[in-house]
Amino acid sequence: MIYDNIKKILFVLPPETAHNFVEFFLRVFARYKLSKNFFASRYFVDDEALCQNIFNQKFKNPIGLAAGFDKDATMIAGAYMLGFGYSEVGTVTKVAQIGNKKPRLFRLKELNSLQNAMGFNNKGADNMLNNIAKTTADIPIGISIGKNKTTPNSDTIEEYLYLVKKFKNSCDYIAINISSPNTPNLRDLQNEPFVAELFAKATTITAKPILLKLSCDIDKTTAIDICQTAINHGCSGIIATNTSIDYSLTSLSKDLGGLSGEVIKDKAYELFETIAKEFYGKTLLVSVGGISSADDVYKRIKAGATLVQIYTGLIYKGPQICHHINRELIRLLKADGYNNISQAIGVDR
């Protein structure tokens, strides 16, 4: 396969350098209608069997590009070119920050996984807003928002509310990220009082859907309580999960940052399954973590996920991943007698 040869070259480069190269490629080719349409015709699957109306927007397939890949909203059109049904950009903070010390991104090639300690490196809210205004987006956009590293937790509510106001007219949904392991004390915000206050205030600012993204490592009982609190105060959906700091999952891990990819597949699914048992049918559920095949996607859809997200799988399997998954997903749906993906959501509940 062509990508196997390209990957050999990319994997010689440091991970961040390779990522920057891919970003440049996607930005350049997305500028031109001819090249943009060429790649979209190759990778984007447009079939009514995969279409859903969510948040008053048409999602042409359930696979989203997870937050963290497109930190500054420079690759939204690129995500469309690669066949993604939507893109979640960010995580963006109020002001620009450089993130943690390099190196901070590592490949666990034997496990088709990554470990990152990026630390919300991004160019800030104003820059992202400008980039979104300029994009030729053909897919729905979610924006993941987070706090600056130097912001004390006591001031975090106001910072999140600032970002909600900033982006309320520039996206299809907002995701509250309080689950990254790479910003000091951020995960401490995964508590009921904070979540209750944040969602109660944020939902007065905008009618746009606001979702909550949870850690892969959170206690199951705590996760259920936090989700219920969020839903009670206007949360429109749960994204499960973020990366994991459970370094016992592999002897190859370093003692920093979060694990993603196939190494966390079972752990991420286990928490998602717990959440889905409680909240399927009560709120929209998005499953993330270790997804790299149509079987992975279909399993999570049947467990209750309306949408899924991919990041690490794209890096290891290449630009054809969405095309392959969506084609196979259509086959799986038809084999089970479903005309549309919505009929399969939650059938295992």
C-alpha positions in Angstrom: 0.0 0.0 0.0 1.2 3.5 -0.8 0.7 4.7 2.8 3.0 1.9 4.1 5.8 3.5 2.2 4.9 7.0 3.2 4.6 5.9 6.9 8.2 4.6 6.8 9.4 8.1 5.8 7.2 9.9 8.3 8.2 7.6 11.1 11.8 8.4 10.6 10.9 12.0 11.6 10.2 13.0 15.2 6.5 12.7 15.8 5.8 16.4 16.0 7.8 17.1 12.9 5.8 14.4 11.0 2.5 15.9 12.3 3.6 19.4 11.1 4.4 18.0 7.7 0.9 16.4 7.5 -0.7 19.6 8.6 1.1 21.5 5.9 0.1 19.0 3.2 -3.6 19.1 4.3 -3.7 22.9 4.4 -2.1 23.3 1.0 -4.2 20.8 -0.8 -7.4 21.9 0.8 -6.9 25.4 -0.6 -7.6 24.3 -4.1 -11.0 23.0 -5.2 -9.5 20.5 -7.7 -7.2 18.8 -5.2 -9.7 19.0 -2.4 -12.4 17.4 -4.5 -9.9 14.8 -5.7 -9.1 13.5 -2.3 -12.7 13.8 -1.0 -13.8 11.6 -4.0 -11.2 9.1 -3.0 -11.8 9.0 0.7 -15.2 10.4 1.6 -18.1 7.9 1.7 -21.4 9.6 1.0 -24.2 7.1 1.6 -27.6 7.6 3.2 -27.0 4.5 5.3 -24.5 6.5 7.4 -26.3 9.8 7.5 -27.7 11.2 10.8 -29.3 14.5 11.8 -27.6 15.5 15.0 -27.7 18.9 16.7 -29.7 20.1 13.7 -26.8 19.3 11.4 -26.3 16.6 8.9 -23.5 14.2 9.8 -22.8 12.2 6.7 -20.9 9.5 8.6 -20.3 8.9 12.3 -16.5 9.2 12.3 -15.0 12.3 13.7 -11.4 13.5 13.9 -10.7 13.7 17.6 -9.5 16.8 19.4 -5.7 17.2 19.6 -5.0 16.5 16.0 -6.1 19.9 14.6 -5.3 22.2 17.5 -5.8 25.5 15.7 -8.5 24.7 13.3 -6.2 24.7 10.2 -7.3 21.3 8.9 -11.1 21.2 8.9 -11.3 21.1 5.1 -8.4 18.5 5.3 -10.5 16.3 7.6 -13.3 16.4 5.0 -10.7 15.4 2.3 -9.8 12.4 4.4 -13.4 11.3 4.8 -14.2 12.3 8.3 -17.9 13.1 9.0 -17.0 15.9 11.4 -14.0 17.4 13.1 -13.4 18.4 16.7 -10.7 21.0 16.8 -8.6 22.2 19.7 -8.2 21.9 22.6 -8.0 25.7 22.5 -7.3 28.0 25.4 -8.1 31.7 26.0 -4.5 32.9 25.1 -1.8 31.2 23.2 0.6 28.8 25.0 3.5 26.8 23.9 2.6 23.6 25.8 5.0 21.4 27.7 8.7 20.9 27.1 9.8 18.8 24.1 10.0 15.9 23.3 6.4 15.4 24.3 5.0 13.1 21.7 6.1 9.4 21.4 5.2 6.5 19.2 4.6 3.1 20.7 4.8 1.4 17.3 4.5 -2.1 18.4 1.1 -1.3 19.9 -0.2 1.1 17.3 -0.3 3.7 20.0 1.0 7.1 21.1 1.9 8.8 24.3 1.6 12.5 24.5 2.4 15.2 27.0 1.6 18.1 24.7 -0.1 20.4 27.3 -2.7 22.3 25.2 -0.1 23.9 22.9 -2.2 26.2 20.6 -2.2 29.8 19.2 -5.2 30.9 21.3 -8.8 31.7 20.9 -8.5 34.7 18.6 -6.4 32.8 16.1 -8.8 29.8 16.0 -11.7 32.1 15.5 -10.0 33.6 12.5 -9.1 30.2 11.1 -12.7 28.9 11.4 -14.0 32.0 9.6 -11.7 31.3 6.7 -12.3 27.6 6.4 -14.3 26.0 3.5 -15.8 23.5 5.9 -18.0 20.8 4.4 -18.5 19.0 7.7 -19.8 19.9 11.2 -17.3 21.4 13.6 -16.9 20.8 17.3 -14.6 22.9 19.4 -12.8 21.5 22.4 -12.1 24.2 25.1 -9.7 24.1 28.0 -7.9 26.3 30.5 -4.5 27.9 30.3 -1.8 26.2 32.3 -1.2 29.3 34.4 -4.9 29.9 35.2 -5.7 28.8 38.8 -8.6 26.4 39.2 -10.4 29.1 41.2 -10.6 31.2 38.0 -11.3 28.4 35.6 -15.1 28.8 35.4 -14.8 32.3 34.0 -12.2 31.1 31.5 -14.4 28.4 30.2 -17.4 30.8 30.0 -15.2 33.2 28.0 -14.5 30.5 25.5 -18.1 29.5 25.2 -19.0 33.1 24.4 -16.2 33.3 22.0 -17.1 30.3 19.9 -20.9 30.0 20.3 -21.5 31.3 16.7 -18.6 29.5 15.1 -19.3 25.8 15.7 -21.9 23.1 15.8 -21.1 22.0 19.4 -18.6 22.8 22.2 -16.7 20.2 24.2 -15.6 20.9 27.7 -12.2 19.3 28.3 -11.4 18.9 31.9 -9.9 15.4 31.4 -6.5 15.9 29.8 -3.6 14.6 32.0 -1.2 17.2 30.6 -2.3 20.4 32.3 -1.6 20.5 36.0 -4.7 20.1 38.2 -7.1 20.0 35.2 -8.5 16.6 36.1 -9.3 17.9 39.6 -12.1 19.7 37.9 -13.9 16.4 37.3 -16.1 16.9 40.3 -19.8 17.5 40.7 -19.8 21.1 42.1 -17.6 22.4 39.3 -19.5 20.6 36.5 -22.8 21.8 37.9 -21.8 25.4 38.0 -20.1 25.4 34.7 -22.9 23.8 32.7 -25.6 25.9 34.6 -23.8 29.1 33.5 -22.6 28.0 30.1 -26.1 26.9 28.9 -27.4 30.5 29.6 -24.8 31.8 27.2 -25.7 29.7 24.2 -28.2 27.2 22.9 -25.5 25.4 21.1 -24.9 21.8 22.4 -22.2 21.6 25.1 -20.7 18.2 25.7 -18.5 16.9 28.5 -15.3 14.9 27.8 -14.3 12.4 30.5 -10.9 10.9 31.5 -10.2 7.3 30.7 -9.0 6.8 34.3 -11.9 8.1 36.3 -13.6 5.9 38.8 -16.8 4.4 37.3 -19.1 5.5 40.1 -17.6 9.0 40.0 -18.1 9.1 36.2 -21.8 8.2 36.5 -22.3 10.9 39.2 -20.5 13.6 37.2 -22.4 12.7 34.0 -25.7 12.8 35.8 -24.8 16.2 37.3 -23.8 17.5 33.8 -27.0 16.3 32.2 -29.1 17.8 35.0 -27.6 21.1 34.3 -28.0 21.1 30.5 -25.2 19.0 29.1 -26.0 17.7 25.6 -23.7 14.7 25.5 -20.8 12.8 26.9 -17.5 12.1 25.1 -15.7 9.1 26.6 -12.8 9.0 26.7 -9.7 11.1 26.8 -6.2 9.5 27.1 -5.0 7.3 30.0 -2.2 7.6 32.5 -2.5 4.0 33.4 1.1 3.1 32.6 0.5 -0.5 33.7 -1.1 -1.1 30.4 2.3 -1.4 28.7 6.0 -1.7 29.7 6.8 0.5 26.8 5.2 3.6 28.3 7.1 6.6 29.7 6.2 8.2 33.0 4.5 11.2 31.6 1.5 12.2 29.4 -1.4 10.2 28.2 -1.7 7.0 26.3 -3.9 6.7 23.2 -4.5 4.1 20.5 -5.0 0.4 20.7 -3.2 0.2 24.1 -6.3 1.8 25.7 -9.0 0.2 23.5 -10.3 -2.1 26.2 -10.0 0.4 29.0 -11.8 3.1 27.0 -14.6 0.8 26.0 -15.1 -0.5 29.5 -15.8 3.1 30.8 -17.9 3.9 27.8 -19.9 0.7 28.4 -20.5 1.8 32.0 -21.7 5.2 30.9 -23.9 3.8 28.1 -25.7 1.5 30.5 -26.7 4.5 32.6 -27.2 7.2 30.0 -28.1 5.6 26.6 -31.3 7.3 25.5 -30.9 10.1 28.0 -28.1 12.0 26.2 -25.9 11.8 23.1 -22.9 9.5 23.6 -19.6 9.8 21.7 -17.0 7.0 22.0 -13.3 7.6 21.7 -10.2 5.5 22.4 -8.4 2.8 20.5 -10.8 2.8 17.5 -9.2 1.7 14.3 -11.6 -0.6 12.5 -15.2 -1.0 11.4 -15.6 -3.7 14.0 -14.5 -1.3 16.7 -16.9 1.4 15.5 -19.9 -1.0 15.1 -19.3 -2.5 18.6 -19.5 1.0 20.1 -22.5 2.0 18.0 -24.4 -1.0 19.2 -23.4 -0.2 22.7 -25.0 3.2 22.5 -22.6 5.6 20.7 -24.2 7.9 18.1 -20.8 9.2 17.1 -17.1 8.0 17.4 -13.8 9.7 17.1 -10.4 8.7 15.8 -6.9 10.1 16.2 -4.1 7.6 16.7 -5.7 5.1 14.2 -5.3 7.7 11.5 -1.6 8.0 12.1 -1.0 4.2 12.0 -3.5 3.2 9.3 -3.3 6.3 7.1 -5.7 8.5 5.1 -7.7 5.5 3.9 -9.0 4.6 7.4 -12.3 6.5 7.2 -13.1 5.1 3.7 -12.3 1.6 4.8 -14.3 1.8 8.0 -17.3 3.5 6.4 -17.5 1.0 3.5 -17.3 -1.9 5.9 -19.7 -0.3 8.3 -22.3 -0.1 5.5 -21.8 -3.8 4.9 -22.2 -4.7 8.6 -25.4 -2.6 8.8 -26.9 -4.3 5.7 -25.9 -7.8 7.0 -27.9 -7.1 10.1 -30.9 -5.8 8.2 -30.5 -2.1 9.0 -31.1 0.6 6.4 -29.6 3.4 8.5 -27.0 3.6 11.2 -29.5 5.1 13.6 -31.3 1.7 13.7 -28.2 0.0 15.1 -27.4 2.6 17.9 -27.9 1.0 21.3 -29.2 -2.4 20.1 -27.0 -4.1 22.7 -28.4 -2.1 25.5 
